[in-house]
Amino acid sequence: MKIFGLILFVALVFPLYASENPSDEAYEEPWIPGPTGLIIDSGVESSPRNNVKEVIAKQSPVKRQRSRGTCTIFTTTNYLEYIFFNKEGSHPDLSEEWLEYLIMRNKQSEGSSITPNVTAILDHGIPSEEAWPYVGENWLKEENQHLGKERCSHLEGRIGLWTSCLLGHRDPRLLDIKDNFLLDVNSEFYDPEFVEIKSEAKESVENIRSYIRRNKSYKLSKVSEVKNYLTQGIPLIMGIKLYYGAWNHSKTDLFDIQPRDKNKWYDGVVGYPELGSKDRKICDVKGGGHSLIIVGYDDEKIVKTRQLMENGEWKEFSYRGVYYFKNSWGTKGSGRDFSIEDISLPGYGMITQKYANELGRWYLIPQK
């Protein structure tokens, strides 16, 4: 098994994305305000690091969400691909487009969270990427609405349905329509392709329900829980408020937070937004939210940053301890040059534990 794991690890960390646009932009869902942060357990001992390569070896290839706020959709489907690998020994390529459709059926804006995502999959299953491939354009943007003409134009003027269709890339009513209407060329619901998609999703329900426990919430609350799961080789999901300066995101320049350090962006190194920094002040209001798969931690790894404070002074900071993550921004932007022990891991990165513990929301999708 160890040899197999190493072979798989090498295969997974060099995915090919020939058609990928090497943009440095990153798109995120709006951050939902509320209590955040882990409880720091006092007196609880843990290993200083986990076997991060072992966890990465179980991950499917890095994907790219492009211009849609679908980060939690990607972390949910990617996590399910990891669970399938645990149960069946191979990764399926699952349809993010399907899950986004399910979630957007009753919504008027992008963004979701892990619990409703998992619930939707347990209720309706999920087909393959081949059955319904991902489309990276946000059809709700005025310049892209022409892309939704074929699937959504019949709903124009019906505000709720029109918006949901543009967000989910299909008529939100189709899920509840009987197949005979979907197959009737004279029906307003005519969509024979959707019959095949829905059928494949339905076929997956039994397996998914045998692999995943249905919970009211999938949140974790303690640092000890996080490190214990990672030490066992179990990845986690983290939602985090985006402070653009800490990420050295392109909006660092846009919002005049401070001069952007592109080396850290390409290295996949994420710092921390210090209180009193321009990053903290500006992004408390303007920052978005993001979702990541956490694959490891190292309590000894040090990250150094230089931040512009509100008073115009530059300060240097040093942070001990990081979490390693798998992102959904592709392999040509953030994390393009990331590596662990000289092994190239494009699309991965590391974030300071201070940032993640204080400002992250943590989730585990439990396996049966």
N, C-alpha and C positions, 0 to 999 in steps of 0.2 A: 504493500500500500504506500510506503514512503517513497519508493522509486516512482510509482504511478503518479503520486502527488507532485513530485518534482518535475516530471515530464509535463504534466498538465499545467503547472505553474509557468514554465517557460513558454508553453503554447499560448497561454492566456494573456501574458503581458506584452506580446508583440502583435496585437490585432492590426488588420489592414483597413484603412479608411481612405481609399484612393480618391473618392469623390467628396471628401469632407472639405468644407471651406475653412481655412485657418483663421477664423475670426477670433478676436479677443473679447467679443461681447459675451455676456452671460445673462440669461433671462430667468426670472424668478417669480414665484407667486407672492402676492401681498402677505406681509407678516400679520398674523392675527394677534392682537394684544392679549395679555394674560400672564398668569404666574409662570415663571420659567426657572430653570436652575436645578441642579442636583443637590441633595443633602450630602454634605461632606461628613462621612462617618469618622468619628474620632476613635483612635485606638485600633482601627481595623487594618490588619496587615495584608498586603497582596504582593505578588511577584512584581518586580520593577518593570517588566515588559511581558508581552505575550509573543507567541510564534506567529508573527504577522504574515509571513510567507505561506504558512499552512492555511490561513484563512483566505488569503488572496487566491490560492490554488483552487478554491471551491467556487470562485466568482465567475460569472459569465463575462464576456468582453465588455469593455467600456462603450457606452452608447452616447448619443448626442441629442438633447431635447430641442435644440435650435431655438426658434423665436417664440416658443409657447411656454406658459407658466406651468409646466408639467413635471416639475422636479419630484413631487411626492408620488406621482404616477410611475415615474421611472424607478424610484427607490423601492416601491412596492412590487412592481413586476420583476425587477432585478433580484429582490430578496426571494421571491417565489421561485425564480430560476435556480437560485442557490438551494432552496429546499428540495426541488425536484432532483437536483444533482445528488443531494444526500440520500434521497429515497431510491432513485433509479440509476444513478451513476452517469447521467449525462444531462446537459443543459438544454431545455427547450428554448426557443426564441419566441417569447410571448408578446402579444399585441398590446402595446401601450395605447394605441388608438382606440381599442375596445374599452379599456378601463376609463380613459378620459371621456369617452362617449357616455358610459354609465353614470359617471359622476356629474357631467355637465347637463344631464337631462332636466334637472330641476334647478339649474343655477344660471345666473346672469353675469358672472365674472369668473375668471380663472382662479385656480387654487383649490387645494383639498387638504386632507390630513390622513394619517395612516389608518385610523380605525374605520372610517367610512369606506376607504379603499378596500380594505380586507373584507369587510362585510359584503361589499358589492361582488367581489370575486367568489366568496362562499355562496352567495345567493344565485349568481348567474354564470359562474365559471369564467374561463378566459380562453380565447382561441390563439392560434399561432400568429406570429408576425407575417407569415406568408398569406394567411387568410385575410388579414386586414393590416396592411403596412402602415407605418407611421408617416404622417405628413407634418413637416416641421413648420409650415406657415400658420400664423394666427389669422384666421379668416375674419375675425371681428374687426381687425384694422381696416380702415377705409380703403387703403391701397390694395388689400388682398381680398376684398369681398367678392370680386369677380370670380375668384377660385371656387367659391361656394355656390355659384349660379346653378349648376346642375342638380345639386342635392338640396339646396335650401331656398331657391327663388320662389317656390310655391308658398312659402311661409312669410314672405316679405310683407310688412305691414302688421303682422301679428307679433307684436314686440317680444313677448316672452319666448314663444316658439322660435322666432327668427334668430334671436340672440343665442339661445341654447343650441340651435342647429349650427350656427357659425362657430361656436365654441367646441362642440362635440363632433362636428363634421358630418352629421347626419340628422335627419328628422328625429327629435327626441321621443316621438310617439311610437316609433317602429318596434321597440322592444315588446310592447303590449299588443301588437297587431297580429292576428292569426295568419299563418303561412298562406292560406288560400288568397287573402287580400294582397299579400306581398308578391304573390306570383301572378296576380291578375293585371294584365297590361292596361286595363281600363280603370284601375283603381288609383286614387291619389297616393296610395302607399306602395305602389309598385316598386319593388326593389329585390329582385331575385338573388342578387349577391348577398344581401343581408340575411336571407334565409340560410345560406351556407355558413356564413359567419356565426350566426346564432346557434345553429346546429352543432358546429364544432365546439363552441363554448360550452354548450349544454353537456356534451360528451365528457368534458373535463371535470364536471362538478363532483362526481363520486370520488375521484382520486384526490382532488383538492381537499375535500372534507375529511378524507382519511389521513391527510398529512398535517392539517392545520387545525388548531383549537379555536373555537369561536369565543371571544371574550368581549365584555362590555368596553374595555379599554386595554390598550397594549402598552401603556406608559410604564417607564421605570422611574424610580425616584432617588436612588442612592448611587454614589460613586462606586461603592463596593459591589453593587449588582452589576454595573457596567463592566468593571474590570474582571469580575468573576466569569461572566459570560464570554468575554473576549479571551480570557485565559483558557477556557474550555474549547476554544476554536469556533465560537458562535458569533457571527457578526451582528451588528445592531443598526438601527436607523436613528438618525438625529436630525431634527428640524432646528434651524438656527437663524436668528436675525442677521441680516447682511449689513455689516459695516464695511463700506466700500474701501476705506483706507486700509483696514486690516487685511483685506483680500488683495489690495492693489488692483482692483477692478477698474475698467475704463471710466466708470463714473467717479472715480477718485479725482480725475482731471475735470470732468464735467461739472461737478459740484464745488470745484476749487477747494478740496479738502487739504491737499498737499501735493507736491510733485510725485507722480506715480513711479514706483519701482517695478519695472517690467520684469527684471530678473527674478524677483520673488514671485511674481504672477506665473511666469513660465516654470519656475521651480516648484510651484504648488505649495508655497509656504504661507500660512495664514497666521497673523499675529494676534493682537488683542486691542480693542478700542479703549484706550485709557480714559478715565474720567478727567475732564478738563481738556481733552484733545478736540480738535476741530472735527475729527472723524466721529467721535461720540456725540457731539452736539448736533451736527448736521444729519447724521444717519439715524439718530433717535426719532427724527421726524420723517426723513426721506428714504431710509433704508427699507429694503424689501425683506423677503425671507427665502430660505433655501433648504433643501433636504439632501442628506448624504447617507451613504452606507459606511458605517464605521467598522474597520477591519482589524484595528489593533491599537496599541498604546505603548509608549516608552516614557517612563517617569524620569529618565535621566537626560533625554534629548533636550538641547537648549536652542531656543529661537531668540534672535536679537532683532529689535526693530528701532526705527528712528521716527518719531512722530512730531507733527506740528501742533502745538498747543493753542488754545483760544487766544492767549495773550501774545502770540507771535513767536514764542520761544520754541526752539527745537530741543527735544529731550530723547535720550536713548534709554531703551528698556531691555531687560533680559528675562525670559520666561523659561522655567524648567518644567518639562513634561509636555507631551503632545499626544494627540490621537491621530491615527492614520485613517484616511478615508478614500472611498471610491466615489468619483463624481459622475455627473451626467452631462458634462459640457464638452464631450469629445476628447480628442487626444492632441489637438493642435493649438489649444489655447492654454488655459489654466492647467498646470501640472504636466505640460508637454515634456519638460526636462526632469520630472521627478524620478527619484531612484531610491532604493534601499539596498545598502551593501553592494553598490555598483550594479545592481540589477535595474534596468530601465523599466519604469512603470508609468507610461504616459496616461494621463487622465486620472491619476491618483494624486494624493497630496497629504499634508499634515497641518493640523490646526492646534493651537496651544490649548492645553487642558484648562487654563484659566478662562479662556473665551467659551469653550464648549461646556464646561461645568456650570458656569455662571449664567449663560444665556441660551443654552440649548434645551430642547425637549427630546427625550430619549424614548425609544420604542423597541420592543422585541415582538416579533411574530412567532408565537410558540408552536413548536412542532409536537405532534402526537408521538 
